[in-house]
Amino acid sequence: MNFGGDEVVYDYEDSEIIIVPVPYDETSTWMRGADKGPDAILEASPNLEFYDVETASEAHLAGIHTLEPILEKDTPEKLVNAVHDKTLYLLTENKFPVIIGGNHTVSIGAIKAFSEYFDNLSVLQLDAHTDLRQEYEGSKFNHACAMARAREFAPIVQVGIRSMSVYEVPYADKDRIFYSHELYYNKNLYIKAIDKLTENVYITIDLDVFDPSIMPSTGTPEPGGPAYIELIHFLRDVIRNKNVVGFDVVELCPNQTNKSPDFIAAKIIYQLLSYRYTK
């Protein structure tokens, strides 16, 4: 199964954009099903229009190729290493990796690879949760620890946050967290968030950053999230002002009776590619 279906079919050699599905759900802590997320996104993606109205572009002309999924499920450490190795290889091949999860654990290996390949890298996290637990349920690689591990590789900027445990508070950098309730009243904070980023930026998007009214299909939904168009245009501005070198979209927990979130996740991916390839 490839991103875009029969309308978007490119060989690996002819493609700059490489989709990496990682159907991993072993460290999820509430609702299960994120391992079904990549297939749901790929199944929804043929219903996209591949001419983007906003940018008047066809990003797929840069070539989009979908790899076979990474299926490592033995331990979270092995999963992180598998994603790291695949991502680093793609970077050495001058590809633009897009990782689709799976839960947020999958991002750790990708971020490590990008930090090794790019100088002056920072990570932009869009998420309802800080994910700064040092360890959770016996693992340092739990999805609730994703940004604690990411911060070991590169500085992070967190946007859309509205939930954390008291144990995470000492690890939270108040100058680099942009809370959802503050963004609601002060849109200029989005500009401040961009100013905190370095030249090269990796974006990790946990879909629970969006309000559950439009994105109910996540393992840990949290009310009070920013609107779709608000976050998408923030990402547009990030791409216009920084060198976005790759991104991931994680934590889709598909619901068989509501396919809309699956399509929204696919749309987010293609919209970011449209911004990136018409910069």
Secondary structure as a PSIPRED ss2 file (coil, helix, strand):
# PSIPRED VFORMAT (PSIPRED V4.0)

   1 M C   1.000  0.000  0.000
   2 N C   1.000  0.000  0.000
   3 F C   1.000  0.000  0.000
   4 G C   1.000  0.000  0.000
   5 G H   0.000  1.000  0.000
   6 D H   0.000  1.000  0.000
   7 E H   0.000  1.000  0.000
   8 V C   1.000  0.000  0.000
   9 V C   1.000  0.000  0.000
  10 Y C   1.000  0.000  0.000
  11 D C   1.000  0.000  0.000
  12 Y C   1.000  0.000  0.000
  13 E C   1.000  0.000  0.000
  14 D C   1.000  0.000  0.000
  15 S C   1.000  0.000  0.000
  16 E C   1.000  0.000  0.000
  17 I E   0.000  0.000  1.000
  18 I E   0.000  0.000  1.000
  19 I E   0.000  0.000  1.000
  20 V E   0.000  0.000  1.000
  21 P E   0.000  0.000  1.000
  22 V E   0.000  0.000  1.000
  23 P C   1.000  0.000  0.000
  24 Y C   1.000  0.000  0.000
  25 D C   1.000  0.000  0.000
  26 E C   1.000  0.000  0.000
  27 T C   1.000  0.000  0.000
  28 S C   1.000  0.000  0.000
  29 T C   1.000  0.000  0.000
  30 W C   1.000  0.000  0.000
  31 M C   1.000  0.000  0.000
  32 R C   1.000  0.000  0.000
  33 G C   1.000  0.000  0.000
  34 A H   0.000  1.000  0.000
  35 D H   0.000  1.000  0.000
  36 K H   0.000  1.000  0.000
  37 G H   0.000  1.000  0.000
  38 P H   0.000  1.000  0.000
  39 D H   0.000  1.000  0.000
  40 A H   0.000  1.000  0.000
  41 I H   0.000  1.000  0.000
  42 L H   0.000  1.000  0.000
  43 E H   0.000  1.000  0.000
  44 A H   0.000  1.000  0.000
  45 S H   0.000  1.000  0.000
  46 P H   0.000  1.000  0.000
  47 N H   0.000  1.000  0.000
  48 L C   1.000  0.000  0.000
  49 E C   1.000  0.000  0.000
  50 F C   1.000  0.000  0.000
  51 Y C   1.000  0.000  0.000
  52 D E   0.000  0.000  1.000
  53 V C   1.000  0.000  0.000
  54 E C   1.000  0.000  0.000
  55 T C   1.000  0.000  0.000
  56 A C   1.000  0.000  0.000
  57 S E   0.000  0.000  1.000
  58 E C   1.000  0.000  0.000
  59 A H   0.000  1.000  0.000
  60 H H   0.000  1.000  0.000
  61 L H   0.000  1.000  0.000
  62 A H   0.000  1.000  0.000
  63 G C   1.000  0.000  0.000
  64 I E   0.000  0.000  1.000
  65 H E   0.000  0.000  1.000
  66 T E   0.000  0.000  1.000
  67 L C   1.000  0.000  0.000
  68 E C   1.000  0.000  0.000
  69 P C   1.000  0.000  0.000
  70 I C   1.000  0.000  0.000
  71 L C   1.000  0.000  0.000
  72 E C   1.000  0.000  0.000
  73 K C   1.000  0.000  0.000
  74 D C   1.000  0.000  0.000
  75 T C   1.000  0.000  0.000
  76 P H   0.000  1.000  0.000
  77 E H   0.000  1.000  0.000
  78 K H   0.000  1.000  0.000
  79 L H   0.000  1.000  0.000
  80 V H   0.000  1.000  0.000
  81 N H   0.000  1.000  0.000
  82 A H   0.000  1.000  0.000
  83 V H   0.000  1.000  0.000
  84 H H   0.000  1.000  0.000
  85 D H   0.000  1.000  0.000
  86 K H   0.000  1.000  0.000
  87 T H   0.000  1.000  0.000
  88 L H   0.000  1.000  0.000
  89 Y H   0.000  1.000  0.000
  90 L H   0.000  1.000  0.000
  91 L H   0.000  1.000  0.000
  92 T H   0.000  1.000  0.000
  93 E C   1.000  0.000  0.000
  94 N C   1.000  0.000  0.000
  95 K C   1.000  0.000  0.000
  96 F E   0.000  0.000  1.000
  97 P E   0.000  0.000  1.000
  98 V E   0.000  0.000  1.000
  99 I E   0.000  0.000  1.000
 100 I E   0.000  0.000  1.000
 101 G E   0.000  0.000  1.000
 102 G C   1.000  0.000  0.000
 103 N C   1.000  0.000  0.000
 104 H C   1.000  0.000  0.000
 105 T H   0.000  1.000  0.000
 106 V H   0.000  1.000  0.000
 107 S H   0.000  1.000  0.000
 108 I H   0.000  1.000  0.000
 109 G H   0.000  1.000  0.000
 110 A H   0.000  1.000  0.000
 111 I H   0.000  1.000  0.000
 112 K H   0.000  1.000  0.000
 113 A H   0.000  1.000  0.000
 114 F H   0.000  1.000  0.000
 115 S H   0.000  1.000  0.000
 116 E H   0.000  1.000  0.000
 117 Y H   0.000  1.000  0.000
 118 F C   1.000  0.000  0.000
 119 D C   1.000  0.000  0.000
 120 N C   1.000  0.000  0.000
 121 L E   0.000  0.000  1.000
 122 S E   0.000  0.000  1.000
 123 V E   0.000  0.000  1.000
 124 L E   0.000  0.000  1.000
 125 Q E   0.000  0.000  1.000
 126 L E   0.000  0.000  1.000
 127 D C   1.000  0.000  0.000
 128 A C   1.000  0.000  0.000
 129 H E   0.000  0.000  1.000
 130 T C   1.000  0.000  0.000
 131 D C   1.000  0.000  0.000
 132 L C   1.000  0.000  0.000
 133 R C   1.000  0.000  0.000
 134 Q C   1.000  0.000  0.000
 135 E C   1.000  0.000  0.000
 136 Y E   0.000  0.000  1.000
 137 E C   1.000  0.000  0.000
 138 G C   1.000  0.000  0.000
 139 S E   0.000  0.000  1.000
 140 K C   1.000  0.000  0.000
 141 F C   1.000  0.000  0.000
 142 N C   1.000  0.000  0.000
 143 H H   0.000  1.000  0.000
 144 A H   0.000  1.000  0.000
 145 C H   0.000  1.000  0.000
 146 A H   0.000  1.000  0.000
 147 M H   0.000  1.000  0.000
 148 A H   0.000  1.000  0.000
 149 R H   0.000  1.000  0.000
 150 A H   0.000  1.000  0.000
 151 R C   1.000  0.000  0.000
 152 E C   1.000  0.000  0.000
 153 F C   1.000  0.000  0.000
 154 A C   1.000  0.000  0.000
 155 P C   1.000  0.000  0.000
 156 I E   0.000  0.000  1.000
 157 V E   0.000  0.000  1.000
 158 Q E   0.000  0.000  1.000
 159 V E   0.000  0.000  1.000
 160 G E   0.000  0.000  1.000
 161 I E   0.000  0.000  1.000
 162 R C   1.000  0.000  0.000
 163 S E   0.000  0.000  1.000
 164 M C   1.000  0.000  0.000
 165 S C   1.000  0.000  0.000
 166 V C   1.000  0.000  0.000
 167 Y C   1.000  0.000  0.000
 168 E C   1.000  0.000  0.000
 169 V H   0.000  1.000  0.000
 170 P H   0.000  1.000  0.000
 171 Y H   0.000  1.000  0.000
 172 A C   1.000  0.000  0.000
 173 D C   1.000  0.000  0.000
 174 K C   1.000  0.000  0.000
 175 D C   1.000  0.000  0.000
 176 R C   1.000  0.000  0.000
 177 I E   0.000  0.000  1.000
 178 F E   0.000  0.000  1.000
 179 Y E   0.000  0.000  1.000
 180 S H   0.000  1.000  0.000
 181 H H   0.000  1.000  0.000
 182 E H   0.000  1.000  0.000
 183 L H   0.000  1.000  0.000
 184 Y H   0.000  1.000  0.000
 185 Y H   0.000  1.000  0.000
 186 N C   1.000  0.000  0.000
 187 K C   1.000  0.000  0.000
 188 N H   0.000  1.000  0.000
 189 L H   0.000  1.000  0.000
 190 Y H   0.000  1.000  0.000
 191 I H   0.000  1.000  0.000
 192 K H   0.000  1.000  0.000
 193 A H   0.000  1.000  0.000
 194 I H   0.000  1.000  0.000
 195 D H   0.000  1.000  0.000
 196 K C   1.000  0.000  0.000
 197 L C   1.000  0.000  0.000
 198 T C   1.000  0.000  0.000
 199 E C   1.000  0.000  0.000
 200 N E   0.000  0.000  1.000
 201 V E   0.000  0.000  1.000
 202 Y E   0.000  0.000  1.000
 203 I E   0.000  0.000  1.000
 204 T E   0.000  0.000  1.000
 205 I E   0.000  0.000  1.000
 206 D E   0.000  0.000  1.000
 207 L H   0.000  1.000  0.000
 208 D H   0.000  1.000  0.000
 209 V H   0.000  1.000  0.000
 210 F C   1.000  0.000  0.000
 211 D C   1.000  0.000  0.000
 212 P C   1.000  0.000  0.000
 213 S C   1.000  0.000  0.000
 214 I C   1.000  0.000  0.000
 215 M C   1.000  0.000  0.000
 216 P C   1.000  0.000  0.000
 217 S C   1.000  0.000  0.000
 218 T E   0.000  0.000  1.000
 219 G C   1.000  0.000  0.000
 220 T C   1.000  0.000  0.000
 221 P C   1.000  0.000  0.000
 222 E C   1.000  0.000  0.000
 223 P C   1.000  0.000  0.000
 224 G C   1.000  0.000  0.000
 225 G C   1.000  0.000  0.000
 226 P C   1.000  0.000  0.000
 227 A C   1.000  0.000  0.000
 228 Y H   0.000  1.000  0.000
 229 I H   0.000  1.000  0.000
 230 E H   0.000  1.000  0.000
 231 L H   0.000  1.000  0.000
 232 I H   0.000  1.000  0.000
 233 H H   0.000  1.000  0.000
 234 F H   0.000  1.000  0.000
 235 L H   0.000  1.000  0.000
 236 R H   0.000  1.000  0.000
 237 D H   0.000  1.000  0.000
 238 V H   0.000  1.000  0.000
 239 I H   0.000  1.000  0.000
 240 R H   0.000  1.000  0.000
 241 N H   0.000  1.000  0.000
 242 K C   1.000  0.000  0.000
 243 N E   0.000  0.000  1.000
 244 V E   0.000  0.000  1.000
 245 V E   0.000  0.000  1.000
 246 G E   0.000  0.000  1.000
 247 F E   0.000  0.000  1.000
 248 D E   0.000  0.000  1.000
 249 V E   0.000  0.000  1.000
 250 V E   0.000  0.000  1.000
 251 E C   1.000  0.000  0.000
 252 L E   0.000  0.000  1.000
 253 C C   1.000  0.000  0.000
 254 P C   1.000  0.000  0.000
 255 N E   0.000  0.000  1.000
 256 Q C   1.000  0.000  0.000
 257 T C   1.000  0.000  0.000
 258 N E   0.000  0.000  1.000
 259 K C   1.000  0.000  0.000
 260 S H   0.000  1.000  0.000
 261 P H   0.000  1.000  0.000
 262 D H   0.000  1.000  0.000
 263 F H   0.000  1.000  0.000
 264 I H   0.000  1.000  0.000
 265 A H   0.000  1.000  0.000
 266 A H   0.000  1.000  0.000
 267 K H   0.000  1.000  0.000
 268 I H   0.000  1.000  0.000
 269 I H   0.000  1.000  0.000
 270 Y H   0.000  1.000  0.000
 271 Q H   0.000  1.000  0.000
 272 L H   0.000  1.000  0.000
 273 L H   0.000  1.000  0.000
 274 S H   0.000  1.000  0.000
 275 Y H   0.000  1.000  0.000
 276 R H   0.000  1.000  0.000
 277 Y C   1.000  0.000  0.000
 278 T C   1.000  0.000  0.000
 279 K C   1.000  0.000  0.000
